[in-house]
Structure formats: structure tokens, C-alpha cells
Amino acid sequence: MGVEEEYLLVDPDTLLPVPWADDVRRAAGVVSLTEDGEVQEELLQSQIEVATPVCVRMDEVGGHLLRLRHAVASAAEDRGCRVLASAAAPVRGSAPVPVTPTPRWKTAVTNVR
């Protein structure tokens, strides 16, 4: 089994989304530049996802999630934002956030329009 968690990157004062996912992902220290890495880009540049490796026991999953949550939260704080477990919906109204500029997400957005 494996677990994925998505976070929204927000300004700590306003709780508005900030488009700093690439910086946070790279700074998390567990970065894999492949699409299947432990810290991944998402559709919007204000979203980031963590994915555990495949695990056999629940305590393995818990250990990986704790490690990944800490890495992403620390990297976000170092860059002046916070992680919020809110999936894709911002908690307050905001200006549009840019789509992550990778072929996967550009194709997804193009196919929706």
C-alpha cells in the first residue's frame, strides 16, 4: 500500500495560495525530478503532493508520512509559506494561481477547455 497527500501552499498571514510549489519541492530534500518522486508537482503552482513508497505495514506508511510531512512543512516555512491540507480548494478567495508548466498539466488543462 502507499499513501498520497496533497497540500496547498499558503501565505501564513492571509491564508491565500502562493505559487511556490517548485521551490518548496526542491528544498524539501527528498526531491526526485521524475513524476513518480516522493514530492511531486500538482496542477497548480500552489499545490504540492507527497507520495509514500509502497509499504507492507501501516507503521511503515506512518513513518514515511511523518518524514515527508516534516520535510515539506520545513521547506515551506523556510520559503515564507505554510502547507495546508486543503486539496485544491483555497480557504479564501484569491487571484488565479498559474498552472504548473509541465507537459502533464498543460495537456490536462488544454483537454478541459
N, C-alpha and C positions, 0 to 999 in steps of 0.2 A: 504494500500500500504506500501511497505518497499523498502529501497534502500541499495544496497551493493556497496562498493567502494574498489578497490584493489590498494595497493601501493607497490612500490619497495623500499627496504631499501638500501641506497647507502652511500658510503663514501663521506663526504662533499667536499673533495678536488679533488678526481679523478672521482667522479660520478659512480664508479664501484660498483656493487652489493656486499653487505655484508650479511653473513648468520646469522643474529642476530634476526630473527623473534620471536623466543621463548622468549628471554629476553625482547624484546620490548613489546610483547603481555602481558607478566606477569606484566611488570612495568606500563602498561597503566592505571591500576587501575579500569578497567571495565571488568576485565577478568572473563569469565566463562569457566571452564575447559571442558564443553561439546562442541560438534562440532557445536552447534547452538548458541554459545555465541555471544556477540556483537563484540568482537575482535577475529578473527579466523586465524588459520594457513592456508596456501595455499600450493600448490605443492612444491615450492622451499623454502628453508630456508631464502631466501632474499625477500620473498613476505609476505604481511600481508593484511588481509581483515577486513573491518568493515561492520556491518550489523545493520541497524536500526530495532527497533521492528516494528510490524505492526502499522501503523498510519492511522488516519481518515482524517486529514487535512494536507495540504502542510506545514503550519508553524510548525507542529509537526515534520515532516521529517527534515526540516531545522534546528530546534533546536537540534535534535539528531545528525545530521551530524556535526554540529558545535562542539558539545560536544565531539564526537568520534574523529574527526579530531584533535582537540586540545590535547586530551589525548594521541593519538598515536604519534603525532608530538613531544610533550613534552617528552614522554618516549624515543623516538628515539634520540632526541638531548641529553638527559641525558646519553645515552649509546654511544654517539660519532658518530651517523649516522643521516641521514635525510630521510624523506619519499618523494617519487617521484611518482606522479600519472602517471605511465607508463605501467600499467598492467604487462604482463610477459616479455616484451622485454627490455633488458638493453639498455641504450643510447650509450654505448661504448662497444667495445669488452672486454671480461673478461674471467677469468678462470671459469670452471664449478662450479656451486653452488650446494651443496648437496640437495637431495630431503628430504622433511620433513619426519621424521621417525615415521609416524603413519600408522596403517593398511589401512586407506582410500587411502593414497597417494602411499604406497608401492604396493598395489593392482593395482592402476591405471597405474603405471609405468610398472609393470610386464605384464599387459594385452596389453600394447602398443608394447612391444618388440617382 
